[in-house]
Amino acid sequence: MEKQDHVHVAILPLPAVGHVNSMLNLAELLGHAGIKITFLNTEHYYDRVIRHSSDAFSRYMQIPGFQFKTLTDGLPRDHPRTPDKFPELVDSLNCATPPLLKEMVSDSKSPVNCIITDGYMSRAIDAAREVGVSIIYFRTISACAFWSFHCIPDIIDAGELPIKGTEDMDRLITTVPGMEGFLRCRDLPSFCRVNDPMDPHLLLFARETRLSAHADGLILNTFEDLEGPILSQIRNHSCPNIYSIGPLNAHLKVRIPEKTYSSSSLWKIDRSCMAWLDKQPKQSVIYVSFGSIAVMSRDQLIEFYYGLVHSKKNFLWVIRPDLISGKDGENQIPEELLEATKERGCIAGWVPQEEVLAHSAVGGFLTHCGWNSTLESIVAGMPMICWPSFADQQINSRFVGEVWKLGLDIKDLCDRNIVEKTVNDLMVERKEEFMESADRMANLAKKSVNKGGSSYCNLDRLVNDIKMMSS
Ligand code: UDX
């Protein structure tokens, strides 16, 4: 990729670990292609995460022209920025950011000439149009999730939403092109589980997704061999100009071979699990993590705990300090489970996930199906058990289980017997079948990011388009 020092891109993610880490991966790729990057974080996210992850962030400062900048999210300091308050955060950011973006474009020393924002920042389009710069959206979710969000108004118009109670959850949805025949109500994004089709969460996701079509392009962290048919639907009906450049974690290793694993997090990485893994036999461990935001009740945790212990498999489990909702925690874990953990388990607050998934001792991943975790698992060739929590995770897990055949989807079930059986199905009974399909998809993922692959070519096209848009 040719160097052009004058191209300056502002990148603005939503302030959440999964979003920021994906955007940082993108920023690093663009920075290495000679583009000057200003990476924007909200003051709240910067104070809470970035200040404490200086190791993870220092390497970005080595990239010529790379700088971090903070901005206000417009909310009071003590506002609870929890997932249930997501619409307030999005609305507030949408009001607070356009003036800053416009200011950056008119800067006399180093004006920004292209804006890349999270797909939820629909008002950034108006700001970009007003000052005459290009804007590209980056949605950090899967193409299948994006497409289902986009189709929500059609699903409502067809009378297929709202869902009429738990007995209605297995009804098939027929109005999402490309997903007929396997998409059930329970696989729709979690915010569809409401009685009111005018629910603000539901409308927000649908509105922001539909507005993506107005940008100059849409970046997705996915690859053609994984989501080709759904990408075609989006190209034909929403955004013709899609840059599918994922999996970004694998892509980075191709473009920047000296890159090491690292990501920002709210918690200190506990590396001691790697020494524990070194002592375990090949493919004997089930790795368990529910991502950076999802919470579970103590009862649910106990069901999983018994299921894992009864499965007789070794387990490495990420139990974040805030994973259990409510105050009652560890001290109420039955003694027999704690004893079994000493024998066969390792519990950590936060682990180097990509390294864990690449470790030869790991043979399965019990995951919440956040998109980054799903892609990291695909790249590592690791079969999955999916227990989605919220948002896009419900549809990701349907694709993992039903479409890509990369694992088993146990959404909406939380029962020790099911956990025990599923772990054994994945790692013993049907091990070969799942290992084979996971291996096949891992190879396709690698092919896509290697020279000449679809994601590799799409990234080159993105870099060239940014340079063209900025000239
Ligand atoms: C959120 C949403 O929950 C998800 O549905 C959406 O796709 C993106 O935003 P999150 O819970 O953060 O995602 O999950 P995910 O997207 O999987 O990202 C988690 C990241 O944390 C992964 O990159 C993973 O490698 C990392 N991680 C997780 C660690 O580094 N260590 C851990 O111990 C656990």
Residues whose N, C-alpha, C, O or C-beta is under 5 A from the ligand:
A	BS01	UDX	V17 G18 H19 T140 S289 F290 G291 S292 I293 A294 V318 G349 W350 V351 P352 Q353 E354 C369 G370 W371 N372 S373 T374 F390 A391 D392 Q393
